């Protein structure tokens, strides 16, 4: 995704890739990569119209939760949340939005 320059920052591009796969127990897992060298391992839950990915807790690092759910008028809603180190369930919204296919 390309972001244009603003008075506060130069233009930049953000690319990411998430792969969802079954682990050896049949549970769903995901791995996320981006061009900022972030790699996040997730446990995945899926139900009708929603996907939630939550990173494994590690007391020395932040914990991440990414959610997608079916919105209105053929849209998809998304939310990315972060919990601080040592507080694995104290999530705060970092970014959220709604997307629609062009």
Biopython code that builds the backbone (N, CA, C, O; Angstrom):
import numpy as np
from Bio.PDB.StructureBuilder import StructureBuilder

atoms = [
    (1, "UNK", "N", (0.843, -1.155, 0.000)),
    (1, "UNK", "CA", (0.000, 0.000, 0.000)),
    (1, "UNK", "C", (0.900, 1.233, 0.000)),
    (1, "UNK", "O", (1.853, 1.323, 0.774)),
    (2, "UNK", "N", (0.586, 2.160, -0.864)),
    (2, "UNK", "CA", (1.356, 3.394, -0.969)),
    (2, "UNK", "C", (0.655, 4.513, -0.198)),
    (2, "UNK", "O", (-0.554, 4.707, -0.324)),
    (3, "UNK", "N", (1.427, 5.237, 0.593)),
    (3, "UNK", "CA", (0.919, 6.358, 1.364)),
    (3, "UNK", "C", (1.581, 7.625, 0.844)),
    (3, "UNK", "O", (2.808, 7.704, 0.801)),
    (4, "UNK", "N", (0.791, 8.618, 0.448)),
    (4, "UNK", "CA", (1.372, 9.857, -0.072)),
    (4, "UNK", "C", (2.036, 10.685, 1.022)),
    (4, "UNK", "O", (1.774, 10.500, 2.210)),
    (5, "UNK", "N", (2.885, 11.584, 0.601)),
    (5, "UNK", "CA", (3.541, 12.495, 1.545)),
    (5, "UNK", "C", (2.507, 13.412, 2.188)),
    (5, "UNK", "O", (1.487, 13.746, 1.586)),
    (6, "UNK", "N", (2.793, 13.805, 3.410)),
    (6, "UNK", "CA", (1.979, 14.794, 4.120)),
    (6, "UNK", "C", (2.946, 15.836, 4.669)),
    (6, "UNK", "O", (4.160, 15.651, 4.587)),
    (7, "UNK", "N", (2.435, 16.918, 5.221)),
    (7, "UNK", "CA", (3.348, 17.893, 5.824)),
    (7, "UNK", "C", (4.179, 17.312, 6.976)),
    (7, "UNK", "O", (5.252, 17.825, 7.295)),
    (8, "UNK", "N", (3.671, 16.234, 7.599)),
    (8, "UNK", "CA", (4.361, 15.643, 8.748)),
    (8, "UNK", "C", (5.365, 14.555, 8.390)),
    (8, "UNK", "O", (6.252, 14.260, 9.190)),
    (9, "UNK", "N", (5.247, 13.937, 7.181)),
    (9, "UNK", "CA", (6.119, 12.815, 6.828)),
    (9, "UNK", "C", (6.217, 12.649, 5.317)),
    (9, "UNK", "O", (5.329, 13.081, 4.581)),
    (10, "UNK", "N", (7.291, 12.026, 4.858)),
    (10, "UNK", "CA", (7.436, 11.758, 3.422)),
    (10, "UNK", "C", (6.536, 10.591, 2.985)),
    (10, "UNK", "O", (6.004, 9.862, 3.822)),
    (11, "UNK", "N", (6.378, 10.427, 1.689)),
    (11, "UNK", "CA", (5.629, 9.292, 1.147)),
    (11, "UNK", "C", (6.340, 7.987, 1.528)),
    (11, "UNK", "O", (7.562, 7.954, 1.679)),
    (12, "UNK", "N", (5.558, 6.919, 1.680)),
    (12, "UNK", "CA", (6.165, 5.616, 1.970)),
    (12, "UNK", "C", (5.254, 4.501, 1.480)),
    (12, "UNK", "O", (4.081, 4.719, 1.177)),
    (13, "UNK", "N", (5.820, 3.304, 1.410)),
    (13, "UNK", "CA", (5.089, 2.102, 1.011)),
    (13, "UNK", "C", (5.147, 1.095, 2.140)),
    (13, "UNK", "O", (6.185, 0.915, 2.777)),
    (14, "UNK", "N", (4.017, 0.435, 2.382)),
    (14, "UNK", "CA", (3.978, -0.646, 3.375)),
    (14, "UNK", "C", (3.462, -1.900, 2.677)),
    (14, "UNK", "O", (2.350, -1.915, 2.149)),
    (15, "UNK", "N", (4.278, -2.948, 2.682)),
    (15, "UNK", "CA", (3.903, -4.237, 2.109)),
    (15, "UNK", "C", (3.883, -5.271, 3.217)),
    (15, "UNK", "O", (4.756, -5.278, 4.085)),
    (16, "UNK", "N", (2.883, -6.149, 3.188)),
    (16, "UNK", "CA", (2.858, -7.235, 4.159)),
    (16, "UNK", "C", (2.266, -8.487, 3.541)),
    (16, "UNK", "O", (1.602, -8.445, 2.505)),
    (17, "UNK", "N", (2.528, -9.600, 4.208)),
    (17, "UNK", "CA", (2.055, -10.914, 3.772)),
    (17, "UNK", "C", (1.710, -11.718, 5.014)),
    (17, "UNK", "O", (2.510, -11.798, 5.946)),
    (18, "UNK", "N", (0.522, -12.314, 5.031)),
    (18, "UNK", "CA", (0.114, -13.212, 6.105)),
    (18, "UNK", "C", (-0.244, -14.551, 5.497)),
    (18, "UNK", "O", (-1.014, -14.629, 4.540)),
    (19, "UNK", "N", (0.326, -15.609, 6.064)),
    (19, "UNK", "CA", (0.045, -16.969, 5.614)),
    (19, "UNK", "C", (-0.647, -17.699, 6.757)),
    (19, "UNK", "O", (-0.110, -17.780, 7.862)),
    (20, "UNK", "N", (-1.845, -18.234, 6.491)),
    (20, "UNK", "CA", (-2.586, -19.024, 7.467)),
    (20, "UNK", "C", (-2.438, -20.485, 7.072)),
    (20, "UNK", "O", (-2.589, -20.841, 5.904)),
    (21, "UNK", "N", (-2.137, -21.339, 8.068)),
    (21, "UNK", "CA", (-1.875, -22.748, 7.778)),
    (21, "UNK", "C", (-2.315, -23.605, 8.969)),
    (21, "UNK", "O", (-2.407, -23.099, 10.087)),
    (22, "UNK", "N", (-2.589, -24.897, 8.744)),
    (22, "UNK", "CA", (-2.894, -25.786, 9.865)),
    (22, "UNK", "C", (-1.600, -26.271, 10.504)),
    (22, "UNK", "O", (-0.646, -26.601, 9.798)),
    (23, "UNK", "N", (-1.558, -26.316, 11.839)),
    (23, "UNK", "CA", (-0.370, -26.867, 12.493)),
    (23, "UNK", "C", (-0.524, -28.386, 12.633)),
    (23, "UNK", "O", (-1.484, -28.960, 12.119)),
    (24, "UNK", "N", (0.394, -29.021, 13.310)),
    (24, "UNK", "CA", (0.387, -30.489, 13.401)),
    (24, "UNK", "C", (-0.795, -31.022, 14.205)),
    (24, "UNK", "O", (-1.115, -32.207, 14.103)),
    (25, "UNK", "N", (-1.457, -30.173, 15.008)),
    (25, "UNK", "CA", (-2.618, -30.614, 15.789)),
    (25, "UNK", "C", (-3.936, -30.343, 15.071)),
    (25, "UNK", "O", (-4.999, -30.736, 15.552)),
    (26, "UNK", "N", (-3.869, -29.673, 13.920)),
    (26, "UNK", "CA", (-5.083, -29.307, 13.197)),
    (26, "UNK", "C", (-5.576, -27.912, 13.524)),
    (26, "UNK", "O", (-6.509, -27.424, 12.886)),
    (27, "UNK", "N", (-4.965, -27.253, 14.513)),
    (27, "UNK", "CA", (-5.318, -25.863, 14.816)),
    (27, "UNK", "C", (-4.773, -24.960, 13.721)),
    (27, "UNK", "O", (-3.826, -25.320, 13.022)),
    (28, "UNK", "N", (-5.374, -23.790, 13.574)),
    (28, "UNK", "CA", (-4.907, -22.830, 12.589)),
    (28, "UNK", "C", (-3.850, -21.928, 13.221)),
    (28, "UNK", "O", (-3.985, -21.492, 14.364)),
    (29, "UNK", "N", (-2.805, -21.662, 12.458)),
    (29, "UNK", "CA", (-1.740, -20.736, 12.837)),
    (29, "UNK", "C", (-1.546, -19.771, 11.674)),
    (29, "UNK", "O", (-2.017, -20.020, 10.564)),
    (30, "UNK", "N", (-0.852, -18.676, 11.935)),
    (30, "UNK", "CA", (-0.515, -17.722, 10.887)),
    (30, "UNK", "C", (0.865, -17.150, 11.174)),
    (30, "UNK", "O", (1.312, -17.091, 12.319)),
    (31, "UNK", "N", (1.521, -16.733, 10.105)),
    (31, "UNK", "CA", (2.774, -15.996, 10.240)),
    (31, "UNK", "C", (2.649, -14.754, 9.360)),
    (31, "UNK", "O", (2.195, -14.825, 8.218)),
    (32, "UNK", "N", (3.060, -13.617, 9.916)),
    (32, "UNK", "CA", (2.948, -12.309, 9.265)),
    (32, "UNK", "C", (4.347, -11.769, 9.020)),
    (32, "UNK", "O", (5.219, -11.856, 9.885)),
    (33, "UNK", "N", (4.552, -11.212, 7.832)),
    (33, "UNK", "CA", (5.818, -10.563, 7.464)),
    (33, "UNK", "C", (5.500, -9.200, 6.871)),
    (33, "UNK", "O", (4.478, -9.040, 6.204)),
    (34, "UNK", "N", (6.368, -8.208, 7.106)),
    (34, "UNK", "CA", (6.226, -6.936, 6.398)),
    (34, "UNK", "C", (7.586, -6.376, 6.007)),
    (34, "UNK", "O", (8.628, -6.899, 6.403)),
    (35, "UNK", "N", (7.558, -5.302, 5.223)),
    (35, "UNK", "CA", (8.801, -4.716, 4.724)),
    (35, "UNK", "C", (9.555, -3.913, 5.778)),
    (35, "UNK", "O", (10.609, -3.351, 5.482)),
    (36, "UNK", "N", (9.039, -3.849, 6.990)),
    (36, "UNK", "CA", (9.751, -3.227, 8.109)),
    (36, "UNK", "C", (10.457, -4.281, 8.954)),
    (36, "UNK", "O", (10.946, -3.986, 10.045)),
    (37, "UNK", "N", (10.509, -5.509, 8.447)),
    (37, "UNK", "CA", (11.163, -6.664, 9.086)),
    (37, "UNK", "C", (10.435, -7.196, 10.308)),
    (37, "UNK", "O", (11.037, -7.863, 11.149)),
    (38, "UNK", "N", (9.138, -6.906, 10.413)),
    (38, "UNK", "CA", (8.344, -7.512, 11.475)),
    (38, "UNK", "C", (7.955, -8.925, 11.062)),
    (38, "UNK", "O", (7.589, -9.165, 9.911)),
    (39, "UNK", "N", (8.035, -9.845, 11.992)),
    (39, "UNK", "CA", (7.550, -11.208, 11.812)),
    (39, "UNK", "C", (6.747, -11.533, 13.072)),
    (39, "UNK", "O", (7.269, -11.468, 14.185)),
    (40, "UNK", "N", (5.473, -11.883, 12.884)),
    (40, "UNK", "CA", (4.600, -12.173, 14.019)),
    (40, "UNK", "C", (3.985, -13.554, 13.817)),
    (40, "UNK", "O", (3.422, -13.844, 12.761)),
    (41, "UNK", "N", (4.096, -14.398, 14.835)),
    (41, "UNK", "CA", (3.465, -15.716, 14.843)),
    (41, "UNK", "C", (2.118, -15.581, 15.571)),
    (41, "UNK", "O", (2.044, -15.005, 16.657)),
    (42, "UNK", "N", (1.064, -16.119, 14.958)),
    (42, "UNK", "CA", (-0.279, -15.997, 15.522)),
    (42, "UNK", "C", (-0.965, -17.355, 15.690)),
    (42, "UNK", "O", (-0.721, -18.282, 14.918)),
    (43, "UNK", "N", (-1.821, -17.462, 16.704)),
    (43, "UNK", "CA", (-2.853, -18.491, 16.773)),
    (43, "UNK", "C", (-4.081, -17.885, 16.102)),
    (43, "UNK", "O", (-4.346, -16.693, 16.261)),
    (44, "UNK", "N", (-4.829, -18.687, 15.359)),
    (44, "UNK", "CA", (-5.940, -18.173, 14.560)),
    (44, "UNK", "C", (-7.244, -18.849, 14.972)),
    (44, "UNK", "O", (-7.297, -20.066, 15.152)),
    (45, "UNK", "N", (-8.295, -18.042, 15.117)),
    (45, "UNK", "CA", (-9.646, -18.573, 15.271)),
    (45, "UNK", "C", (-10.500, -18.003, 14.155)),
    (45, "UNK", "O", (-10.391, -16.830, 13.798)),
    (46, "UNK", "N", (-11.350, -18.860, 13.613)),
    (46, "UNK", "CA", (-12.238, -18.455, 12.528)),
    (46, "UNK", "C", (-13.654, -18.892, 12.879)),
    (46, "UNK", "O", (-13.874, -19.985, 13.401)),
    (47, "UNK", "N", (-14.607, -18.014, 12.581)),
    (47, "UNK", "CA", (-16.004, -18.401, 12.672)),
    (47, "UNK", "C", (-16.742, -17.717, 11.539)),
    (47, "UNK", "O", (-16.121, -17.036, 10.723)),
    (48, "UNK", "N", (-18.004, -17.876, 11.473)),
    (48, "UNK", "CA", (-18.788, -17.337, 10.368)),
    (48, "UNK", "C", (-18.597, -15.821, 10.257)),
    (48, "UNK", "O", (-19.088, -15.061, 11.092)),
    (49, "UNK", "N", (-17.894, -15.406, 9.239)),
    (49, "UNK", "CA", (-17.726, -13.988, 8.975)),
    (49, "UNK", "C", (-16.639, -13.276, 9.753)),
    (49, "UNK", "O", (-16.552, -12.050, 9.683)),
    (50, "UNK", "N", (-15.785, -14.010, 10.509)),
    (50, "UNK", "CA", (-14.749, -13.334, 11.297)),
    (50, "UNK", "C", (-13.491, -14.192, 11.428)),
    (50, "UNK", "O", (-13.553, -15.420, 11.467)),
    (51, "UNK", "N", (-12.356, -13.508, 11.494)),
    (51, "UNK", "CA", (-11.064, -14.145, 11.742)),
    (51, "UNK", "C", (-10.372, -13.325, 12.828)),
    (51, "UNK", "O", (-10.325, -12.097, 12.747)),
    (52, "UNK", "N", (-9.831, -14.007, 13.854)),
    (52, "UNK", "CA", (-9.032, -13.330, 14.874)),
    (52, "UNK", "C", (-7.688, -14.034, 14.971)),
    (52, "UNK", "O", (-7.615, -15.258, 15.080)),
    (53, "UNK", "N", (-6.628, -13.239, 14.930)),
    (53, "UNK", "CA", (-5.269, -13.754, 15.064)),
    (53, "UNK", "C", (-4.650, -13.082, 16.281)),
    (53, "UNK", "O", (-4.662, -11.857, 16.402)),
    (54, "UNK", "N", (-4.107, -13.901, 17.184)),
    (54, "UNK", "CA", (-3.519, -13.351, 18.404)),
    (54, "UNK", "C", (-2.138, -13.968, 18.595)),
    (54, "UNK", "O", (-1.971, -15.185, 18.510)),
    (55, "UNK", "N", (-1.154, -13.117, 18.854)),
    (55, "UNK", "CA", (0.213, -13.618, 19.013)),
    (55, "UNK", "C", (0.378, -14.306, 20.355)),
    (55, "UNK", "O", (-0.357, -14.042, 21.307)),
    (56, "UNK", "N", (1.348, -15.186, 20.408)),
    (56, "UNK", "CA", (1.635, -15.909, 21.644)),
    (56, "UNK", "C", (2.185, -14.934, 22.686)),
    (56, "UNK", "O", (2.965, -14.044, 22.345)),
    (57, "UNK", "N", (1.790, -15.090, 23.949)),
    (57, "UNK", "CA", (2.314, -14.175, 24.970)),
    (57, "UNK", "C", (3.793, -14.436, 25.257)),
    (57, "UNK", "O", (4.239, -15.581, 25.337)),
    (58, "UNK", "N", (4.530, -13.354, 25.408)),
    (58, "UNK", "CA", (5.941, -13.387, 25.805)),
    (58, "UNK", "C", (6.121, -12.179, 26.722)),
    (58, "UNK", "O", (5.940, -11.047, 26.274)),
    (59, "UNK", "N", (6.471, -12.388, 27.989)),
    (59, "UNK", "CA", (6.516, -11.268, 28.935)),
    (59, "UNK", "C", (7.456, -10.132, 28.553)),
    (59, "UNK", "O", (7.318, -9.020, 29.064)),
    (60, "UNK", "N", (8.409, -10.394, 27.661)),
    (60, "UNK", "CA", (9.391, -9.356, 27.321)),
    (60, "UNK", "C", (9.061, -8.592, 26.029)),
    (60, "UNK", "O", (9.796, -7.681, 25.649)),
    (61, "UNK", "N", (7.961, -8.957, 25.353)),
    (61, "UNK", "CA", (7.621, -8.289, 24.093)),
    (61, "UNK", "C", (6.146, -7.914, 24.062)),
    (61, "UNK", "O", (5.352, -8.477, 24.815)),
    (62, "UNK", "N", (5.768, -6.972, 23.200)),
    (62, "UNK", "CA", (4.346, -6.659, 23.038)),
    (62, "UNK", "C", (3.599, -7.879, 22.481)),
    (62, "UNK", "O", (4.202, -8.777, 21.891)),
    (63, "UNK", "N", (2.297, -7.890, 22.678)),
    (63, "UNK", "CA", (1.434, -8.929, 22.117)),
    (63, "UNK", "C", (0.508, -8.255, 21.110)),
    (63, "UNK", "O", (0.098, -7.110, 21.304)),
    (64, "UNK", "N", (0.182, -8.965, 20.039)),
    (64, "UNK", "CA", (-0.586, -8.386, 18.947)),
    (64, "UNK", "C", (-1.869, -9.171, 18.707)),
    (64, "UNK", "O", (-1.910, -10.390, 18.872)),
    (65, "UNK", "N", (-2.910, -8.451, 18.317)),
    (65, "UNK", "CA", (-4.177, -9.081, 17.936)),
    (65, "UNK", "C", (-4.675, -8.382, 16.683)),
    (65, "UNK", "O", (-4.808, -7.159, 16.646)),
    (66, "UNK", "N", (-4.947, -9.178, 15.657)),
    (66, "UNK", "CA", (-5.475, -8.666, 14.390)),
    (66, "UNK", "C", (-6.802, -9.344, 14.123)),
    (66, "UNK", "O", (-6.903, -10.569, 14.190)),
    (67, "UNK", "N", (-7.822, -8.552, 13.821)),
    (67, "UNK", "CA", (-9.162, -9.091, 13.588)),
    (67, "UNK", "C", (-9.701, -8.597, 12.254)),
    (67, "UNK", "O", (-9.455, -7.463, 11.841)),
    (68, "UNK", "N", (-10.435, -9.472, 11.598)),
    (68, "UNK", "CA", (-11.152, -9.146, 10.364)),
    (68, "UNK", "C", (-12.578, -9.665, 10.516)),
    (68, "UNK", "O", (-12.779, -10.770, 11.019)),
    (69, "UNK", "N", (-13.567, -8.888, 10.091)),
    (69, "UNK", "CA", (-14.933, -9.368, 10.114)),
    (69, "UNK", "C", (-15.714, -8.730, 8.980)),
    (69, "UNK", "O", (-15.380, -7.656, 8.481)),
    (70, "UNK", "N", (-16.770, -9.437, 8.593)),
    (70, "UNK", "CA", (-17.619, -8.989, 7.489)),
    (70, "UNK", "C", (-18.389, -7.750, 7.915)),
    (70, "UNK", "O", (-19.081, -7.743, 8.933)),
    (71, "UNK", "N", (-18.253, -6.698, 7.108)),
    (71, "UNK", "CA", (-18.979, -5.468, 7.363)),
    (71, "UNK", "C", (-20.219, -5.381, 6.489)),
    (71, "UNK", "O", (-20.666, -6.380, 5.925)),
    (72, "UNK", "N", (-20.759, -4.200, 6.383)),
    (72, "UNK", "CA", (-21.944, -3.970, 5.550)),
    (72, "UNK", "C", (-21.534, -3.686, 4.110)),
    (72, "UNK", "O", (-20.418, -3.241, 3.845)),
    (73, "UNK", "N", (-22.456, -3.952, 3.183)),
    (73, "UNK", "CA", (-22.267, -3.611, 1.764)),
    (73, "UNK", "C", (-20.967, -4.158, 1.192)),
    (73, "UNK", "O", (-20.218, -3.443, 0.527)),
    (74, "UNK", "N", (-20.709, -5.431, 1.456)),
    (74, "UNK", "CA", (-19.544, -6.126, 0.903)),
    (74, "UNK", "C", (-18.214, -5.495, 1.315)),
    (74, "UNK", "O", (-17.280, -5.426, 0.515)),
    (75, "UNK", "N", (-18.134, -5.044, 2.539)),
    (75, "UNK", "CA", (-16.882, -4.509, 3.081)),
    (75, "UNK", "C", (-16.297, -5.495, 4.083)),
    (75, "UNK", "O", (-16.977, -6.410, 4.547)),
    (76, "UNK", "N", (-15.033, -5.292, 4.405)),
    (76, "UNK", "CA", (-14.350, -6.043, 5.456)),
    (76, "UNK", "C", (-13.801, -5.029, 6.444)),
    (76, "UNK", "O", (-13.132, -4.070, 6.058)),
    (77, "UNK", "N", (-14.087, -5.246, 7.715)),
    (77, "UNK", "CA", (-13.571, -4.392, 8.784)),
    (77, "UNK", "C", (-12.326, -5.054, 9.361)),
    (77, "UNK", "O", (-12.234, -6.280, 9.420)),
    (78, "UNK", "N", (-11.383, -4.243, 9.780)),
    (78, "UNK", "CA", (-10.154, -4.771, 10.365)),
    (78, "UNK", "C", (-9.726, -3.910, 11.545)),
    (78, "UNK", "O", (-9.987, -2.708, 11.599)),
    (79, "UNK", "N", (-9.058, -4.570, 12.488)),
    (79, "UNK", "CA", (-8.536, -3.867, 13.665)),
    (79, "UNK", "C", (-7.210, -4.528, 14.057)),
    (79, "UNK", "O", (-7.109, -5.754, 14.108)),
    (80, "UNK", "N", (-6.199, -3.703, 14.333)),
    (80, "UNK", "CA", (-4.907, -4.185, 14.816)),
    (80, "UNK", "C", (-4.696, -3.584, 16.195)),
    (80, "UNK", "O", (-4.752, -2.366, 16.364)),
    (81, "UNK", "N", (-4.449, -4.452, 17.191)),
    (81, "UNK", "CA", (-4.303, -4.014, 18.573)),
    (81, "UNK", "C", (-2.961, -4.484, 19.139)),
    (81, "UNK", "O", (-2.407, -5.495, 18.707)),
    (82, "UNK", "N", (-2.461, -3.740, 20.100)),
    (82, "UNK", "CA", (-1.183, -4.067, 20.735)),
    (82, "UNK", "C", (-1.359, -4.028, 22.252)),
    (82, "UNK", "O", (-1.971, -3.109, 22.796)),
    (83, "UNK", "N", (-0.807, -5.049, 22.928)),
    (83, "UNK", "CA", (-0.745, -5.065, 24.400)),
    (83, "UNK", "C", (0.721, -4.889, 24.795)),
    (83, "UNK", "O", (1.595, -5.487, 24.168)),
    (84, "UNK", "N", (1.006, -4.093, 25.806)),
    (84, "UNK", "CA", (2.402, -3.839, 26.187)),
    (84, "UNK", "C", (3.061, -5.061, 26.836)),
    (84, "UNK", "O", (2.374, -5.947, 27.345)),
    (85, "UNK", "N", (4.389, -5.099, 26.814)),
    (85, "UNK", "CA", (5.095, -6.193, 27.496)),
    (85, "UNK", "C", (4.634, -6.302, 28.950)),
    (85, "UNK", "O", (4.450, -5.295, 29.634)),
    (86, "UNK", "N", (4.452, -7.537, 29.405)),
    (86, "UNK", "CA", (4.048, -7.763, 30.782)),
    (86, "UNK", "C", (2.557, -7.625, 31.040)),
    (86, "UNK", "O", (2.093, -7.947, 32.134)),
    (87, "UNK", "N", (1.789, -7.148, 30.049)),
    (87, "UNK", "CA", (0.333, -7.011, 30.174)),
    (87, "UNK", "C", (-0.310, -7.642, 28.938)),
    (87, "UNK", "O", (-0.858, -6.928, 28.098)),
    (88, "UNK", "N", (-0.251, -8.971, 28.818)),
    (88, "UNK", "CA", (-0.616, -9.642, 27.569)),
    (88, "UNK", "C", (-2.070, -9.517, 27.139)),
    (88, "UNK", "O", (-2.388, -9.797, 25.984)),
    (89, "UNK", "N", (-2.965, -9.104, 28.036)),
    (89, "UNK", "CA", (-4.377, -8.965, 27.671)),
    (89, "UNK", "C", (-4.863, -7.524, 27.710)),
    (89, "UNK", "O", (-6.064, -7.276, 27.609)),
    (90, "UNK", "N", (-3.946, -6.568, 27.854)),
    (90, "UNK", "CA", (-4.294, -5.150, 27.941)),
    (90, "UNK", "C", (-4.172, -4.503, 26.555)),
    (90, "UNK", "O", (-3.362, -3.599, 26.346)),
    (91, "UNK", "N", (-4.996, -4.985, 25.613)),
    (91, "UNK", "CA", (-4.911, -4.518, 24.228)),
    (91, "UNK", "C", (-5.477, -3.116, 24.064)),
    (91, "UNK", "O", (-6.477, -2.753, 24.684)),
    (92, "UNK", "N", (-4.819, -2.339, 23.218)),
    (92, "UNK", "CA", (-5.306, -1.023, 22.816)),
    (92, "UNK", "C", (-5.273, -0.976, 21.291)),
    (92, "UNK", "O", (-4.356, -1.503, 20.660)),
    (93, "UNK", "N", (-6.282, -0.341, 20.714)),
    (93, "UNK", "CA", (-6.360, -0.248, 19.254)),
    (93, "UNK", "C", (-5.224, 0.627, 18.743)),
    (93, "UNK", "O", (-5.028, 1.751, 19.206)),
    (94, "UNK", "N", (-4.478, 0.093, 17.779)),
    (94, "UNK", "CA", (-3.400, 0.835, 17.127)),
    (94, "UNK", "C", (-3.912, 1.439, 15.824)),
    (94, "UNK", "O", (-3.652, 2.605, 15.526)),
    (95, "UNK", "N", (-4.649, 0.628, 15.042)),
    (95, "UNK", "CA", (-5.243, 1.113, 13.799)),
    (95, "UNK", "C", (-6.447, 0.237, 13.468)),
    (95, "UNK", "O", (-6.452, -0.960, 13.753)),
    (96, "UNK", "N", (-7.464, 0.842, 12.867)),
    (96, "UNK", "CA", (-8.625, 0.084, 12.421)),
    (96, "UNK", "C", (-9.228, 0.767, 11.212)),
    (96, "UNK", "O", (-9.006, 1.954, 10.973)),
    (97, "UNK", "N", (-9.995, -0.003, 10.453)),
    (97, "UNK", "CA", (-10.600, 0.575, 9.270)),
    (97, "UNK", "C", (-11.508, -0.401, 8.560)),
    (97, "UNK", "O", (-11.727, -1.527, 9.006)),
    (98, "UNK", "N", (-12.029, 0.065, 7.444)),
    (98, "UNK", "CA", (-12.908, -0.723, 6.602)),
    (98, "UNK", "C", (-12.378, -0.686, 5.174)),
    (98, "UNK", "O", (-11.972, 0.363, 4.674)),
    (99, "UNK", "N", (-12.388, -1.832, 4.536)),
    (99, "UNK", "CA", (-11.901, -1.915, 3.162)),
    (99, "UNK", "C", (-12.998, -2.447, 2.245)),
    (99, "UNK", "O", (-13.882, -3.191, 2.670)),
    (100, "UNK", "N", (-12.920, -2.051, 0.988)),
    (100, "UNK", "CA", (-13.858, -2.509, -0.024)),
    (100, "UNK", "C", (-13.088, -2.792, -1.294)),
    (100, "UNK", "O", (-12.234, -2.005, -1.702)),
    (101, "UNK", "N", (-13.391, -3.919, -1.919)),
    (101, "UNK", "CA", (-12.733, -4.288, -3.168)),
    (101, "UNK", "C", (-13.073, -3.276, -4.267)),
    (101, "UNK", "O", (-14.219, -2.849, -4.405)),
    (102, "UNK", "N", (-12.050, -2.905, -5.045)),
    (102, "UNK", "CA", (-12.277, -2.002, -6.182)),
    (102, "UNK", "C", (-12.811, -2.769, -7.365)),
    (102, "UNK", "O", (-13.065, -2.183, -8.417)),
]
sb = StructureBuilder()
sb.init_structure("model")
sb.init_model(0)
sb.init_chain("A")
sb.init_seg("    ")
for serial, (resi, resn, name, xyz) in enumerate(atoms, 1):
    if name == "N":
        sb.init_residue(resn, " ", resi, " ")
    sb.init_atom(name, np.array(xyz, "f"), 0.0, 1.0, " ", f" {name:<3s}", serial, name[0])
structure = sb.get_structure()
